[in-house]
């Protein structure tokens, strides 16, 4: 996260977003929820500088995390959420 902040301060926006995405992926692998929260907040601050492919990667990471969480829940999936069928 610190590298991302450094890159932001240096106005190296693409690199700041890249480092943030790398750190976000690492936080998930390491199950570091505190870092994850900080990195999501930082990404939202950097969003205006993110390229479309970076936003797509971010959204994909979040979707994969949600799918993993929902696998632990009985009778709930992204498909049922999107279809409105989550009785």
Steps between C-alpha positions, in 0.01 A plus 500: 500500500784737580644462150162590356484812718855593399412463131191714555711773661739483203195537268575160346134412493508188284772349720315604816191310386709200389676473835165534675352213296804281573474573872126434494558156348766429763271607784243246385758220478630588847148542644601848620161665543641823641727552199214400269275774640773761469581394144137513391471850647822602326384358167181703525716808555710406196203398284499828308857421384437133421487379144201298389693171507611572857142567609395173338776312687392662827136408440602145408702467821204616709260271314730201559521584870122525525454170317739336747306638795167395353621143446487467878137614509222252438267577208660836414698571185573797278257355248218489755586853616493639148180319414330621817448138605666491841216369715 
